[in-house]
Amino acid sequence: MHLEFLVEELSAEIALRNLLPKLVTDEHSFKIITFQGKKDLLNKLTIELKAYKRRIDKNFRIIILVDRDDQDCRILKQELELCSKEAKLVTRTASQDKLNYTVVNRIASEELEAWFFGDVEAVKAAYPRVSVNFRYKARYRNPDQITGGTWEALERILKAAGYFKLGIRKTEVARNISLYMEPLRNRSTSFQVFWNTIAEITNKN
């Protein structure tokens, strides 16, 4: 199976390059296409998918990953599904048997950084001065429901520990934390949905 990931920014690509080899082993292959932000991805998505339509086979899967941000998750999912429908490609959601499909739409709630919050041990390994006690605070208990932006929340925690006094560097943080992430212990529901789908595609579930 060949998997192609369409992501909205470089930090997502960097994290996936560290994570995917845990599932996408030698009998499979993958490629990551990075856009210049969520708006860029959404604006180009239908055209990109129509181009895929002309060259893919049954052993090809397209996985689209975007941040929810402050959008309604259902409306965003419908927008993604519509792009595939316009390109005449079947999505996993639309497939009746969940087997015969080409496109998978997945949403990080509310941002990619929620996946980092889902693995506190990885945050601690990447940035040892961070106290893992933050996980017990009500605002951080559910990684997918952190309000006010998970990027901003992670920046506050790292700054409080003495890192990134001039501002967080997203790609650097994505690289450092994802190196230590263990997918099966991740507490983010949106991450587990994403990860289980890749396991399904590669027959690792």
N, C-alpha and C positions, 0 to 999 in steps of 0.2 A: 504494500500500500504506500502511495505517495501522498503526503499531507502538505498543503500550502496554507500558511497562516497570514491573514491580512490584519495588521495591527495599526493603531493610530499614531504611535510615537516610538522613538528609539528606546526609551526605558523598557517598554513592553518587549521589544525584540531582544534586548539584552537579558532580561529575566528569563524569557523562553529558551534562549540558547543555553542557559545553565540548567533549566528544568527538563526540557524535552528529552534529552538523551537517557533519562531515567526510564522512559517508556518507549520511545521511538528508537529501537535497537537496530542492528545491522540489516535485518530482513525488511526494514522499512526505510523511507527517506522523508526528509522534510525541507521546506524552504520558507523563509519569512519575508514578507513584503511589507515595508514600513511606509506609512503615509505622513504627511506634514500636519498632523493633528486630526481630531475626530471629524471636523467639518470637511476637511479634504477627503477623508476616506468615504464619508457618506455621499458627498457630491459626485465622486467618481465610481461608486460601487456598482451601479447597474451596468455601466460601460465595461468595467473590469470583468464582471461576471459573464457578460455576453461574449467577451473575448475568450474566456475559459471554455464556454459552451462548444466552441469550434475545435477544441483540441484535447479534451479530457476523455478518459475511459472509465470503466467500472472500478478500477483500482486507484481512483483519485478522489481526494476529499479536500474541500476548502473550508477552513475554520476562520470565521470572522470574530475578532475580539475587540470590543469597544468598552470604554468606561460609561457607566450610567450617568455620572455627574449628578446634576439636579433634575434630570428628566424623569418622567414617569416610565418605569421599566417596561410596562406593557405596550405603551405607545412606541418606544424605541424599538422593541422587538418586532412590532408590526411593520415599522419602517424598514428594518432589515429584511424581514420576510418578503415584503413587497418587491424589493430590489431583485431578489432571487426569482420571484414569480415573473417579473418583467423580462428577466434573462432566460426564462423557461428552464430553470434549474430547480430540482426538487430539494427541499430542505429536510432536515431530520424532523423538525416539528410537523411539517406537512405530510411526511411519509406515513402511510398507514401501518406499515410493519416495522418502522424504525430501523430498517435494514437497507432498503434501496433508496438511497439519497446521495446527494453530492455536497450540499452546503450545510454547515452547522453555524448557527448564530449564537454567540456567547457574550454575556455582559458582566463586566467586573463592577460590583456594587460597593461603594459608589465610584471608586477609582482603583487602579492597580495597587495602590499602597495598602488597600484593605487586605490584600493577600499577604502582605508583609506583616501586618498586625495579626494575621491568623497564625503566624509562626513566631511566637515571642522568642523561642530559643534561637532561631536564626538571627533575629535582630540583636540579641545579646552576643552571639558568636561574632557577628560582624562589627559590633560596637560594644566592647566589653564594659565600658563605664555606664552603660544604660542599666538601670535597675528594672528587673522584670516585674516588680511589684505594680507597675502601671496597669497590668492586666486585670487587677482586682478592682480597679476604679470602674464605676458604673458606665461611664461614657465609652470605655474601651472593651467591655466584656463581649460585645458582639461586633466583630470586625466589619461586618457589612452594614451596620447601623450607626457608625460613628458620624455624628453631625458636624457641619461646619467644614467639611473637607478632610479626607484622610491624609492627603499630602501635607496640609497645614498641621494636622495633629502629629504626624510623624516628625515634621520639622521641629515642633515644640519639644518633643521628647528628646530628640537628638541634641538640640541646642542646650537643653537643661543639663545634659550629661557632658557638655563641653565640646560638642562637635558642631561644625558648620556655623560658626558664629556670624558669618557674613551671608548665610542663606544656604539652604540645602541644594545639593547638586543631584538632580533626579537620576541621571544615568549612572552616576557613581554609586548611589545608594542602591539602585536596582541590581547592579552587578554584585555588590558586596553582600547584600542580604540573600539574594537568590542562590548564591554559591552554597549557603548553609541550609537552605530550605529542604524539609522532608515532607513531601506532599501528603502522606497519609496522616500526619499529625496536624495538618492545617485546619484551623477552626473556622475559616471563612467558607460559608455555604456556597458562594458564587465560585470560589476556587474549586471546591469539591465537585460541583456540577461540571465545570470545565474539565477537570482532571479525569473524572469518570468517563466523560465522552471520549477523550483521547484513549483511555484504556479500552473502551468498547471498540473503537476503530482498529486498534492494534491487537485486539483479542487478549488483553492483559487483565481483564476484570474477572 
